[in-house]
Amino acid sequence: SSGINAEYGETQTVTTKNVRSQTTSDTSTQMTKTGCWVSDRQDKVIIPGQYVTADEKFSYMLKQVIVLQSYFRRWKAQKYVNSIRQDHIRRIEWEKKKKKKKK
């Protein structure tokens, strides 16, 4: 026998724990010093730009979204108007053919 009493309706539960592990990543920068020269010919000089706050960035993004929405709505409206125009042209042609058949 397995040692588990099957007469009782108990279940075995195991509590699990989500454990995240952060691995270490060593980085280093080599500097010129006595006895060790490091070329700086390929170094890039980074000049900071204007500081943008989170509110300014959100405001800019909102303006860009509005512009994008307006272009999309314009495209949809043009598509709709063109379909109505084509329907109208077909209707006029159909009426002309109908008149010719009556004569």
The first five atom37 places (N, CA, C, CB, O) and aatype in JSON, in Angstrom:
{
  "aatype": [15, 15, 7, 9, 2, 0, 6, 18, 7, 6, 16, 5, 16, 19, 16, 16, 11, 2, 19, 1, 15, 5, 16, 16, 15, 3, 16, 15, 16, 5, 12, 16, 11, 16, 7, 4, 17, 19, 15, 3, 1, 5, 3, 11, 19, 9, 9, 14, 7, 5, 18, 19, 16, 0, 3, 6, 11, 13, 15, 18, 12, 10, 11, 5, 19, 9, 19, 10, 5, 15, 18, 13, 1, 1, 17, 11, 0, 5, 11, 18, 19, 2, 15, 9, 1, 5, 3, 8, 9, 1, 1, 9, 6, 17, 6, 11, 11, 11, 11, 11, 11, 11, 11],
  "atom_mask": [
    [1, 1, 1, 1, 1],
    [1, 1, 1, 1, 1],
    [1, 1, 1, 0, 1],
    [1, 1, 1, 1, 1],
    [1, 1, 1, 1, 1],
    [1, 1, 1, 1, 1],
    [1, 1, 1, 1, 1],
    [1, 1, 1, 1, 1],
    [1, 1, 1, 0, 1],
    [1, 1, 1, 1, 1],
    [1, 1, 1, 1, 1],
    [1, 1, 1, 1, 1],
    [1, 1, 1, 1, 1],
    [1, 1, 1, 1, 1],
    [1, 1, 1, 1, 1],
    [1, 1, 1, 1, 1],
    [1, 1, 1, 1, 1],
    [1, 1, 1, 1, 1],
    [1, 1, 1, 1, 1],
    [1, 1, 1, 1, 1],
    [1, 1, 1, 1, 1],
    [1, 1, 1, 1, 1],
    [1, 1, 1, 1, 1],
    [1, 1, 1, 1, 1],
    [1, 1, 1, 1, 1],
    [1, 1, 1, 1, 1],
    [1, 1, 1, 1, 1],
    [1, 1, 1, 1, 1],
    [1, 1, 1, 1, 1],
    [1, 1, 1, 1, 1],
    [1, 1, 1, 1, 1],
    [1, 1, 1, 1, 1],
    [1, 1, 1, 1, 1],
    [1, 1, 1, 1, 1],
    [1, 1, 1, 0, 1],
    [1, 1, 1, 1, 1],
    [1, 1, 1, 1, 1],
    [1, 1, 1, 1, 1],
    [1, 1, 1, 1, 1],
    [1, 1, 1, 1, 1],
    [1, 1, 1, 1, 1],
    [1, 1, 1, 1, 1],
    [1, 1, 1, 1, 1],
    [1, 1, 1, 1, 1],
    [1, 1, 1, 1, 1],
    [1, 1, 1, 1, 1],
    [1, 1, 1, 1, 1],
    [1, 1, 1, 1, 1],
    [1, 1, 1, 0, 1],
    [1, 1, 1, 1, 1],
    [1, 1, 1, 1, 1],
    [1, 1, 1, 1, 1],
    [1, 1, 1, 1, 1],
    [1, 1, 1, 1, 1],
    [1, 1, 1, 1, 1],
    [1, 1, 1, 1, 1],
    [1, 1, 1, 1, 1],
    [1, 1, 1, 1, 1],
    [1, 1, 1, 1, 1],
    [1, 1, 1, 1, 1],
    [1, 1, 1, 1, 1],
    [1, 1, 1, 1, 1],
    [1, 1, 1, 1, 1],
    [1, 1, 1, 1, 1],
    [1, 1, 1, 1, 1],
    [1, 1, 1, 1, 1],
    [1, 1, 1, 1, 1],
    [1, 1, 1, 1, 1],
    [1, 1, 1, 1, 1],
    [1, 1, 1, 1, 1],
    [1, 1, 1, 1, 1],
    [1, 1, 1, 1, 1],
    [1, 1, 1, 1, 1],
    [1, 1, 1, 1, 1],
    [1, 1, 1, 1, 1],
    [1, 1, 1, 1, 1],
    [1, 1, 1, 1, 1],
    [1, 1, 1, 1, 1],
    [1, 1, 1, 1, 1],
    [1, 1, 1, 1, 1],
    [1, 1, 1, 1, 1],
    [1, 1, 1, 1, 1],
    [1, 1, 1, 1, 1],
    [1, 1, 1, 1, 1],
    [1, 1, 1, 1, 1],
    [1, 1, 1, 1, 1],
    [1, 1, 1, 1, 1],
    [1, 1, 1, 1, 1],
    [1, 1, 1, 1, 1],
    [1, 1, 1, 1, 1],
    [1, 1, 1, 1, 1],
    [1, 1, 1, 1, 1],
    [1, 1, 1, 1, 1],
    [1, 1, 1, 1, 1],
    [1, 1, 1, 1, 1],
    [1, 1, 1, 1, 1],
    [1, 1, 1, 1, 1],
    [1, 1, 1, 1, 1],
    [1, 1, 1, 1, 1],
    [1, 1, 1, 1, 1],
    [1, 1, 1, 1, 1],
    [1, 1, 1, 1, 1],
    [1, 1, 1, 1, 1]
  ],
  "atom_positions": [
    [[0.84, -1.17, 0.0], [0.0, 0.0, 0.0], [0.89, 1.24, 0.0], [-0.96, 0.0, 1.21], [2.04, 1.19, 0.44]],
    [[0.33, 2.36, -0.5], [1.13, 3.57, -0.65], [1.21, 4.38, 0.63], [0.57, 4.41, -1.74], [1.96, 5.36, 0.68]],
    [[0.47, 4.04, 1.63], [0.52, 4.79, 2.88], [-0.48, 5.92, 2.93], [0.0, 0.0, 0.0], [-0.53, 6.66, 3.91]],
    [[-1.29, 6.09, 1.87], [-2.31, 7.15, 1.84], [-3.65, 6.48, 2.12], [-2.33, 7.91, 0.45], [-4.01, 5.5, 1.47]],
    [[-4.37, 7.01, 3.06], [-5.67, 6.46, 3.41], [-6.69, 6.98, 2.41], [-6.07, 6.84, 4.88], [-6.95, 8.18, 2.35]],
    [[-7.27, 6.08, 1.61], [-8.18, 6.47, 0.54], [-9.61, 6.61, 1.02], [-8.12, 5.47, -0.59], [-10.48, 7.0, 0.25]],
    [[-9.88, 6.29, 2.29], [-11.24, 6.38, 2.8], [-11.69, 7.82, 2.99], [-11.35, 5.63, 4.11], [-12.88, 8.1, 2.94]],
    [[-10.78, 8.7, 3.21], [-11.11, 10.09, 3.45], [-10.99, 10.88, 2.15], [-10.21, 10.69, 4.54], [-10.13, 10.59, 1.32]],
    [[-11.84, 11.88, 1.98], [-11.84, 12.68, 0.75], [-10.89, 13.84, 0.81], [0.0, 0.0, 0.0], [-11.19, 14.9, 0.24]],
    [[-9.76, 13.7, 1.45], [-8.8, 14.79, 1.55], [-7.92, 14.83, 0.31], [-7.94, 14.63, 2.81], [-7.69, 13.81, -0.34]],
    [[-7.45, 16.0, -0.01], [-6.51, 16.14, -1.13], [-5.21, 16.69, -0.61], [-7.09, 17.07, -2.24], [-5.15, 17.36, 0.42]],
    [[-4.19, 16.41, -1.33], [-2.88, 16.93, -0.96], [-2.62, 18.19, -1.79], [-1.75, 15.87, -1.18], [-2.77, 18.17, -3.02]],
    [[-2.25, 19.24, -1.14], [-1.96, 20.49, -1.84], [-0.53, 20.89, -1.57], [-2.93, 21.62, -1.42], [0.03, 20.63, -0.5]],
    [[0.05, 21.52, -2.53], [1.41, 22.01, -2.4], [1.38, 23.5, -2.69], [2.4, 21.26, -3.35], [0.86, 23.93, -3.71]],
    [[1.93, 24.26, -1.8], [2.02, 25.7, -2.05], [3.27, 25.96, -2.87], [2.04, 26.51, -0.72], [4.37, 25.54, -2.52]],
    [[3.08, 26.67, -3.96], [4.2, 27.0, -4.82], [4.49, 28.48, -4.68], [3.92, 26.63, -6.3], [3.62, 29.27, -4.31]],
    [[5.69, 28.82, -4.97], [6.11, 30.21, -4.85], [6.82, 30.6, -6.15], [7.05, 30.42, -3.61], [7.69, 29.88, -6.62]],
    [[6.43, 31.73, -6.71], [7.12, 32.22, -7.9], [8.36, 32.97, -7.45], [6.19, 33.14, -8.75], [8.28, 33.97, -6.74]],
    [[9.49, 32.48, -7.85], [10.74, 33.1, -7.47], [11.43, 33.6, -8.74], [11.65, 32.12, -6.68], [11.7, 32.82, -9.65]],
    [[11.7, 34.87, -8.77], [12.42, 35.43, -9.91], [13.89, 35.51, -9.53], [11.87, 36.84, -10.31], [14.24, 35.91, -8.42]],
    [[14.72, 35.13, -10.44], [16.15, 35.2, -10.15], [16.78, 36.24, -11.06], [16.82, 33.83, -10.34], [16.54, 36.27, -12.26]],
    [[17.58, 37.06, -10.47], [18.29, 38.09, -11.22], [19.74, 37.64, -11.33], [18.18, 39.5, -10.53], [20.45, 37.52, -10.33]],
    [[20.16, 37.4, -12.54], [21.55, 36.98, -12.72], [22.45, 38.2, -12.74], [21.72, 36.15, -14.02], [22.04, 39.28, -13.15]],
    [[23.66, 38.01, -12.29], [24.59, 39.13, -12.27], [25.26, 39.26, -13.63], [25.65, 38.95, -11.16], [25.55, 38.27, -14.3]],
    [[25.49, 40.47, -14.01], [26.16, 40.75, -15.27], [27.25, 41.77, -14.98], [25.15, 41.26, -16.37], [26.95, 42.93, -14.68]],
    [[28.48, 41.35, -15.09], [29.6, 42.25, -14.8], [29.97, 43.03, -16.06], [30.83, 41.47, -14.27], [30.12, 42.44, -17.13]],
    [[30.1, 44.32, -15.92], [30.54, 45.16, -17.03], [31.7, 46.01, -16.55], [29.37, 46.05, -17.58], [31.84, 46.3, -15.36]],
    [[32.51, 46.39, -17.48], [33.65, 47.22, -17.1], [34.04, 48.11, -18.27], [34.85, 46.35, -16.66], [33.69, 47.85, -19.42]],
    [[34.76, 49.16, -17.96], [35.28, 50.07, -18.96], [36.78, 50.2, -18.74], [34.57, 51.46, -18.9], [37.23, 50.43, -17.61]],
    [[37.53, 50.07, -19.79], [38.98, 50.18, -19.65], [39.39, 51.63, -19.88], [39.72, 49.23, -20.64], [38.99, 52.25, -20.87]],
    [[40.18, 52.15, -18.98], [40.64, 53.53, -19.06], [42.15, 53.56, -19.3], [40.28, 54.29, -17.76], [42.87, 52.63, -18.94]],
    [[42.59, 54.63, -19.92], [44.02, 54.81, -20.12], [44.68, 55.14, -18.79], [44.3, 55.93, -21.17], [44.19, 55.98, -18.03]],
    [[45.77, 54.47, -18.51], [46.54, 54.76, -17.3], [48.01, 54.43, -17.57], [46.0, 53.95, -16.07], [48.35, 53.99, -18.67]],
    [[48.84, 54.63, -16.63], [50.26, 54.35, -16.8], [50.45, 52.88, -17.15], [51.05, 54.72, -15.52], [50.01, 52.0, -16.41]],
    [[51.1, 52.64, -18.26], [51.36, 51.27, -18.69], [50.26, 50.67, -19.55], [0.0, 0.0, 0.0], [50.44, 49.58, -20.09]],
    [[49.15, 51.35, -19.7], [48.03, 50.82, -20.52], [47.38, 51.99, -21.26], [46.95, 50.07, -19.64], [46.73, 52.84, -20.64]],
    [[47.56, 52.03, -22.57], [46.99, 53.12, -23.36], [45.82, 52.58, -24.16], [48.05, 53.75, -24.29], [45.94, 51.56, -24.83]],
    [[44.67, 53.27, -24.1], [43.46, 52.89, -24.85], [43.15, 54.01, -25.82], [42.24, 52.62, -23.88], [43.06, 55.18, -25.44]],
    [[43.0, 53.65, -27.09], [42.71, 54.65, -28.12], [41.31, 55.21, -27.95], [42.87, 54.03, -29.53], [40.37, 54.49, -27.6]],
    [[41.17, 56.52, -28.18], [39.85, 57.14, -28.11], [39.4, 57.66, -29.48], [39.86, 58.29, -27.09], [38.55, 58.54, -29.57]],
    [[39.97, 57.11, -30.54], [39.64, 57.58, -31.9], [38.21, 57.25, -32.29], [40.6, 56.97, -32.9], [37.59, 58.01, -33.03]],
    [[37.67, 56.13, -31.8], [36.32, 55.73, -32.2], [35.27, 56.12, -31.16], [36.27, 54.24, -32.43], [34.1, 55.75, -31.29]],
    [[35.67, 56.86, -30.15], [34.71, 57.31, -29.14], [33.74, 58.31, -29.75], [35.44, 57.94, -27.93], [34.1, 59.09, -30.63]],
    [[32.52, 58.28, -29.28], [31.51, 59.23, -29.74], [31.24, 60.22, -28.63], [30.2, 58.51, -30.16], [31.08, 59.85, -27.46]],
    [[31.19, 61.49, -28.99], [30.87, 62.53, -28.03], [29.37, 62.73, -28.07], [31.65, 63.87, -28.33], [28.8, 63.05, -29.12]],
    [[28.74, 62.54, -26.96], [27.28, 62.66, -26.89], [26.94, 63.99, -26.24], [26.64, 61.48, -26.1], [27.35, 64.27, -25.11]],
    [[26.18, 64.79, -26.97], [25.76, 66.1, -26.46], [24.28, 65.98, -26.08], [25.98, 67.24, -27.54], [23.45, 65.61, -26.91]],
    [[23.96, 66.28, -24.83], [22.57, 66.14, -24.41], [21.67, 67.16, -25.1], [22.45, 66.29, -22.89], [22.06, 68.3, -25.36]],
    [[20.45, 66.71, -25.39], [19.47, 67.61, -26.0], [18.64, 68.3, -24.93], [0.0, 0.0, 0.0], [18.98, 68.27, -23.75]],
    [[17.56, 68.91, -25.37], [16.69, 69.61, -24.43], [15.94, 68.58, -23.59], [15.7, 70.55, -25.17], [15.47, 67.57, -24.12]],
    [[15.82, 68.83, -22.3], [15.12, 67.93, -21.4], [13.62, 68.02, -21.66], [15.44, 68.26, -19.92], [13.08, 69.12, -21.77]],
    [[12.96, 66.87, -21.76], [11.53, 66.82, -22.02], [10.87, 66.13, -20.83], [11.21, 66.07, -23.36], [11.22, 65.0, -20.48]],
    [[9.92, 66.81, -20.22], [9.22, 66.22, -19.08], [8.21, 65.2, -19.58], [8.51, 67.31, -18.22], [7.89, 65.17, -20.77]],
    [[7.71, 64.38, -18.69], [6.72, 63.36, -19.05], [5.45, 64.01, -19.58], [6.4, 62.46, -17.85], [4.84, 63.52, -20.52]],
    [[5.04, 65.12, -18.96], [3.83, 65.82, -19.42], [4.01, 66.38, -20.83], [3.47, 66.96, -18.46], [3.1, 66.31, -21.65]],
    [[5.2, 66.93, -21.11], [5.46, 67.46, -22.45], [5.46, 66.34, -23.48], [6.81, 68.21, -22.49], [4.93, 66.5, -24.58]],
    [[6.05, 65.21, -23.13], [6.07, 64.08, -24.05], [4.67, 63.56, -24.3], [6.96, 62.95, -23.5], [4.32, 63.26, -25.44]],
    [[3.86, 63.45, -23.26], [2.47, 63.0, -23.41], [1.69, 63.96, -24.28], [1.8, 62.85, -22.04], [0.91, 63.53, -25.13]],
    [[1.89, 65.26, -24.07], [1.19, 66.26, -24.86], [1.57, 66.14, -26.34], [1.5, 67.67, -24.35], [0.71, 66.22, -27.21]],
    [[2.86, 65.96, -26.61], [3.33, 65.8, -27.99], [2.72, 64.55, -28.63], [4.87, 65.72, -28.02], [2.26, 64.59, -29.77]],
    [[2.73, 63.45, -27.88], [2.18, 62.21, -28.42], [0.68, 62.35, -28.69], [2.44, 61.05, -27.45], [0.18, 61.84, -29.7]],
    [[-0.03, 63.03, -27.81], [-1.46, 63.24, -27.99], [-1.73, 64.04, -29.27], [-2.06, 63.96, -26.77], [-2.65, 63.72, -30.02]],
    [[-0.94, 65.08, -29.5], [-1.1, 65.87, -30.73], [-0.85, 65.01, -31.97], [-0.13, 67.07, -30.72], [-1.57, 65.13, -32.96]],
    [[0.16, 64.15, -31.9], [0.46, 63.29, -33.04], [-0.64, 62.27, -33.28], [1.79, 62.57, -32.83], [-0.95, 61.96, -34.43]],
    [[-1.24, 61.75, -32.22], [-2.36, 60.82, -32.36], [-3.54, 61.52, -33.01], [-2.76, 60.25, -30.98], [-4.22, 60.93, -33.86]],
    [[-3.8, 62.75, -32.61], [-4.92, 63.5, -33.2], [-4.69, 63.72, -34.68], [-5.11, 64.85, -32.48], [-5.62, 63.6, -35.48]],
    [[-3.46, 64.05, -35.07], [-3.13, 64.24, -36.49], [-3.35, 62.93, -37.24], [-1.66, 64.72, -36.66], [-3.95, 62.92, -38.32]],
    [[-2.88, 61.83, -36.68], [-3.04, 60.53, -37.33], [-4.52, 60.17, -37.47], [-2.31, 59.44, -36.52], [-4.94, 59.67, -38.52]],
    [[-5.3, 60.42, -36.44], [-6.74, 60.15, -36.51], [-7.41, 60.99, -37.58], [-7.4, 60.41, -35.15], [-8.29, 60.51, -38.3]],
    [[-7.0, 62.25, -37.7], [-7.63, 63.12, -38.7], [-7.31, 62.63, -40.11], [-7.16, 64.58, -38.53], [-8.19, 62.66, -40.98]],
    [[-6.07, 62.18, -40.36], [-5.74, 61.62, -41.67], [-6.53, 60.36, -41.95], [-4.24, 61.33, -41.75], [-7.0, 60.15, -43.07]],
    [[-6.69, 59.51, -40.95], [-7.43, 58.27, -41.14], [-8.9, 58.56, -41.44], [-7.31, 57.38, -39.89], [-9.49, 57.95, -42.34]],
    [[-9.48, 59.49, -40.68], [-10.89, 59.84, -40.91], [-11.09, 60.47, -42.28], [-11.39, 60.79, -39.82], [-12.11, 60.23, -42.93]],
    [[-10.12, 61.27, -42.72], [-10.21, 61.87, -44.06], [-10.18, 60.77, -45.12], [-9.05, 62.87, -44.29], [-10.96, 60.81, -46.07]],
    [[-9.28, 59.79, -44.96], [-9.17, 58.7, -45.92], [-10.47, 57.9, -45.97], [-7.99, 57.77, -45.55], [-10.95, 57.56, -47.05]],
    [[-11.04, 57.6, -44.78], [-12.31, 56.85, -44.75], [-13.43, 57.65, -45.41], [-12.7, 56.51, -43.29], [-14.23, 57.07, -46.14]],
    [[-13.5, 58.96, -45.18], [-14.54, 59.79, -45.76], [-14.39, 59.84, -47.27], [-14.5, 61.21, -45.18], [-15.39, 59.74, -48.0]],
    [[-13.15, 59.98, -47.77], [-12.93, 60.0, -49.21], [-13.34, 58.68, -49.84], [-11.47, 60.3, -49.52], [-13.93, 58.65, -50.92]],
    [[-13.02, 57.59, -49.18], [-13.39, 56.27, -49.67], [-14.91, 56.13, -49.76], [-12.79, 55.17, -48.77], [-15.44, 55.61, -50.74]],
    [[-15.6, 56.6, -48.73], [-17.06, 56.53, -48.7], [-17.68, 57.4, -49.8], [-17.59, 56.96, -47.32], [-18.59, 56.96, -50.5]],
    [[-17.18, 58.61, -49.95], [-17.7, 59.52, -50.97], [-17.47, 58.95, -52.36], [-17.05, 60.92, -50.85], [-18.35, 59.03, -53.22]],
    [[-16.29, 58.37, -52.6], [-16.02, 57.76, -53.9], [-16.94, 56.59, -54.19], [-14.57, 57.3, -53.97], [-17.36, 56.4, -55.33]],
    [[-17.27, 55.8, -53.18], [-18.18, 54.68, -53.4], [-19.59, 55.19, -53.72], [-18.22, 53.76, -52.16], [-20.27, 54.62, -54.57]],
    [[-20.02, 56.25, -53.05], [-21.33, 56.84, -53.35], [-21.34, 57.41, -54.76], [-21.68, 57.95, -52.32], [-22.32, 57.26, -55.49]],
    [[-20.24, 58.06, -55.15], [-20.12, 58.64, -56.49], [-20.22, 57.54, -57.56], [-18.79, 59.41, -56.64], [-20.92, 57.7, -58.56]],
    [[-19.52, 56.43, -57.33], [-19.56, 55.31, -58.28], [-20.97, 54.72, -58.36], [-18.55, 54.22, -57.88], [-21.45, 54.37, -59.44]],
    [[-21.63, 54.6, -57.22], [-23.01, 54.1, -57.21], [-23.93, 55.02, -58.0], [-23.52, 53.95, -55.76], [-24.8, 54.57, -58.74]],
    [[-23.73, 56.32, -57.84], [-24.55, 57.3, -58.56], [-24.32, 57.2, -60.07], [-24.22, 58.73, -58.06], [-25.27, 57.23, -60.85]],
    [[-23.06, 57.07, -60.48], [-22.74, 56.94, -61.9], [-23.37, 55.67, -62.48], [-21.2, 56.92, -62.11], [-23.94, 55.7, -63.57]],
    [[-23.27, 54.57, -61.75], [-23.88, 53.32, -62.21], [-25.39, 53.46, -62.33], [-23.54, 52.17, -61.26], [-25.99, 52.94, -63.27]],
    [[-26.01, 54.15, -61.38], [-27.46, 54.34, -61.39], [-27.89, 55.15, -62.62], [-27.93, 55.05, -60.1], [-28.88, 54.82, -63.28]],
    [[-27.14, 56.21, -62.93], [-27.47, 57.05, -64.09], [-27.32, 56.23, -65.38], [-26.55, 58.3, -64.14], [-28.17, 56.32, -66.26]],
    [[-26.26, 55.43, -65.48], [-26.06, 54.59, -66.67], [-27.17, 53.57, -66.8], [-24.71, 53.89, -66.61], [-27.65, 53.29, -67.9]],
    [[-27.58, 53.0, -65.68], [-28.66, 52.01, -65.69], [-29.96, 52.65, -66.15], [-28.83, 51.38, -64.3], [-30.7, 52.04, -66.93]],
    [[-30.26, 53.87, -65.68], [-31.48, 54.57, -66.08], [-31.46, 54.91, -67.57], [-31.67, 55.85, -65.25], [-32.49, 54.84, -68.24]],
    [[-30.27, 55.29, -68.1], [-30.15, 55.58, -69.53], [-30.44, 54.33, -70.36], [-28.76, 56.13, -69.85], [-31.15, 54.39, -71.36]],
    [[-29.88, 53.21, -69.94], [-30.12, 51.95, -70.66], [-31.59, 51.56, -70.6], [-29.27, 50.82, -70.07], [-32.14, 51.05, -71.57]],
    [[-32.21, 51.81, -69.48], [-33.65, 51.48, -69.3], [-34.49, 52.32, -70.24], [-34.1, 51.72, -67.82], [-35.45, 51.82, -70.83]],
    [[-34.14, 53.62, -70.4], [-34.88, 54.52, -71.29], [-34.74, 54.06, -72.75], [-34.38, 55.98, -71.14], [-35.7, 54.08, -73.51]],
    [[-33.51, 53.64, -73.11], [-33.26, 53.2, -74.48], [-34.07, 51.93, -74.8], [-31.75, 52.95, -74.7], [-34.55, 51.76, -75.92]],
    [[-34.22, 51.06, -73.84], [-34.96, 49.81, -74.04], [-36.44, 50.09, -74.21], [-34.75, 48.85, -72.86], [-37.12, 49.37, -74.94]],
    [[-36.97, 51.14, -73.55], [-38.39, 51.49, -73.66], [-38.71, 52.06, -75.04], [-38.77, 52.5, -72.57], [-39.83, 51.9, -75.53]],
    [[-37.75, 52.72, -75.67], [-38.01, 53.38, -76.96], [-38.05, 52.42, -78.05], [-36.99, 54.39, -77.26], [-38.26, 52.81, -79.2]]
  ]
}
